[in-house]
Amino acid sequence: MQTAHSFFQSELERLINEQIIRLKDQLVTAHTTIDYSTYKHQVGRIEGLQSVFELIDEAWSVVNATK
């Protein structure tokens, strides 16, 4: 059985992954009509969401270090 914290983390990671997949799909399907600034913005959003995983790991490291 998962604790509330681990369930929250796994659910958050699942939602972030789904959003990343949606953004990547939008880039692929709109590749002929998308301009460069929009492309850069979308890629930045994807990179930002991916950086959340690093922040989650860092937060868990801090939590575990204080135990």
N, C-alpha and C positions, 0 to 999 in steps of 0.2 A: 504494500500500500504506500502510495506517495504522500509525503507531507504536503501541506498547503504551499510551502515555498517551492518545493521541487515541481509541483504541479503547475504553479504559476510560471516558473521558468520554462518548463517544457511547452506550455501553451503559448507563451510570449515568443519563444523561438519558432514555433510552428507558424504563428501569424506573420512574423517577420519574413520567414522563408516564402510563404505564400505571396506576400507583397512583392518581394524581390522577383519571384517568378512572373507575376503579373507585369511588373515594370519591364522585365527583359522581353516578355512576349510583345508588349506594346512597341518596343524598339524594333523588334524583328518584323512585325507585321506592318509597321509604318515607315520602314526604312527608305522607301522611295519618295515619301512626301514630307519627311521630317527635315527641318533645317538644322544647321550645325549647333546653334545656341540651344535649341530644344533638346537635341541629342546630348549635349554636354550637361544640361540640367538633369535629364533623366539618369545619366550615368552617375552624376553626383548624388542623386537620391539613392541609387543602388549602393554606392560606396558608403554613404552615410548609414544606411540600414545594416550593411555588413559590419560596420564598425561597432554596432551595438553588441554584437557577439563578444568582441574584445572587452567591452565595458562590463558585460555580464560576468565574464570570467574574472576580471579585475575586482569587481564588487564581491564575488564569492571568495576570492583570495583574502580580501580585507576581513570579511565576516569570519572566515575560518581561522585567521591569524589571531583574532580577538577572543577566541574560545579557549 
